[in-house]
Amino acid sequence: MNKILEIKNLSKKYHTKDGEITAIQNINIDVLEGEFISLVGSSGCGKSTLLNIIAHLDKESSGSITFKNENPKIGYMFQSDCLFPWLTIFENCLLGLKIEKKITKESKKYVLDLLKKYNLYEFKDKYPTCLSGGMKQRIALIRTLALKPDILLLDEPFNALDYQSRLAISNDVYEIIKKEGQTAIMVTHDISEAVSMSDKVYVLSKRPCTVKKIYKIELEKKQDPISNRKDKRFMEYYDTIWKDLDINV
């Protein structure tokens, strides 16, 4: 697989009235095309800051971020589904395309095909209030995929869901990402989520955030996230990663 993203010696410092704070220090990450990577760390360690820098929503203080493509298209899926209640499901899915002035006959067809493919087509003319939390997250993902991003960033995408919904929608989102051949980086504090969904897990230290360990997840039979939790190696990874985490921030 080709390398789609290389992060080298990335650091981020903030200047406050109390002095300089180092949020991220000398982060190195390589991402291959089609990989699903999770960043795991304790609350406040700088996971979301790192994701924002990759998305160009924040600026690094030093180091470099190099994409395979000179002007990469980056999709960002936030904790909240961010659907507008006054727009229909189809209109919500077209929102990114509308903002970038890329609505065409072909792009509309692509969105409709995604809705059909993932059993959401019957809801295209309804409004978000008619949908469950999990369905809203699937719509949010389809809206992001409508732009055909080179890399997909997910910031605690299942945080607002109850446990059962979280399991089900993580399965759905994983299936969509894999079927569409997407490269993804997910920030999560949930070790089970990271191990069950990822090809690699990066364990981050407490602030200033650095990479403590990298785990290549090699289960006996890689399947969907729910099935992966039953793999006998799953708990081995879980326990090892748990011991690596700095839980006292």
QUIJOPE-V500585 format. One record per backbone hydrogen bond with DSSP energy under -1.0 kcal/mol. NH is the residue of the N-H (numbers start at 1). CO is the residue of the C=O. Records with the same first field share a line. If there is no record, write none. Layout:
NH: CO  CO
This chain:
4: 31
5: 31
6: 66
7: 29
8: 64
10: 27
11: 62
12: 24
14: 21
16: 19
19: 16
21: 14
23: 12
24: 12
25: 209
27: 10
29: 7
31: 5
33: 2
35: 32
37: 184
38: 200
39: 186
40: 202
45: 42
50: 46
51: 47
52: 48
53: 49
54: 50
55: 51
56: 53
57: 52
58: 52
61: 11
62: 11
64: 8
66: 6
68: 4
75: 151
77: 153
87: 84
89: 126
90: 124
92: 88
93: 89
94: 90
95: 92
98: 94
99: 95
100: 96
101: 98
102: 97
108: 104
109: 105
110: 106
111: 107
112: 108
113: 109
114: 110
115: 111
116: 112
117: 113
118: 114
119: 116
120: 115
121: 115
123: 120
124: 121
126: 123
130: 127
131: 128
136: 132
137: 133
138: 134
139: 135
140: 136
141: 137
142: 138
143: 139
144: 140
145: 141
146: 142
147: 144
148: 145
150: 73
151: 73
152: 183
153: 75
154: 185
155: 77
156: 187
159: 156
161: 158
166: 162
167: 163
168: 164
169: 165
170: 166
171: 167
172: 168
173: 169
174: 170
175: 171
176: 172
177: 173
178: 174
179: 175
180: 176
181: 178
182: 177
184: 35
185: 152
186: 37
187: 154
188: 39
194: 190
195: 191
196: 192
197: 193
198: 194
199: 36
200: 36
201: 215
202: 38
203: 213
204: 40
205: 210
209: 23
212: 203
213: 203
215: 201
217: 199
228: 224
229: 225
230: 227
231: 228
234: 231
237: 233
238: 234
239: 235
240: 236
241: 237
242: 238
243: 239
244: 240
245: 241
247: 245
